[in-house]
């Protein structure tokens, strides 16, 4: 037995180790260092295999790290073992299914809940809404109503987008709108995207729906204190918007060939940030500063502590501008995402 194995065997004898491993894992999760969080939480699970808090931490860490299928398996194990609050775990499971586009399982799961009368009164509307969404998405694969022209004045229907505070619910209401003619809701949508309130995530989804349904009226958009009018029909697709920024290309040049896994993770971060910023064109910092800041964040997630200056040097960006972009990214990281 080598020294490292002997040392490891001695460590597991320390009292309260599982609690310290859990605390460390959750601390890394809060710092968004997901790889480290997973490592410590898996160790905690080895010592305390029925701790629902460890399971929830592992679900979130794996989801945020992009391991969505692994997150699904962990939640499924919680359901099989009866760990955690049943409705909360079911809710988490359903939102992962939505992310994986497994709408048949969404519908089947909720229908079973309704038959078993397992849903508490205060959650009933939420699950009914998810059920309707799942059915609509399934039907939408083969049934799409034609989008009517916007030439006629729409008949407004009731839709209060400000009622949807939970990002998961926002995904469902936006996906639902995407499957039908939005003419009756256009006034409400315009009010929402123009408001200083409202979630930037939902605003981006709504703008994409306007674009897809060829809405061609100037629309005022307000995000992060920025305000500008856009014609939705002329907005670029998200993938083109991100590509045109030049950030991904800079990162690819420095990372992809040496560390494709790191590049994939950094690319996912860029897509996440730009989704929130869309359709504004890099209001803060140049592409080089964004590339440096995103590379720094990804490096930080991996538990490394290289200074920001070293990344600014790699991408030939001004350190002050890179710091400004990094501060803005820190703010974006505090915004809630679906299941996120």
PyMOL commands that set and color helices and strands:
alter all, ss='L'
color gray80, all
select helices_A, chain A and resi 3-11+17-30+34-47+52-64+68-81+86-99+103-116+121-140+161-163+167-178+183-194+200-212+232-234+238-245+247-256+260-277+287-301+308-314+319-333
alter helices_A, ss='H'
color red, helices_A
select strands_A, chain A and resi 218-223+226-231
alter strands_A, ss='S'
color yellow, strands_A
deselect
rebuild
show_as cartoon
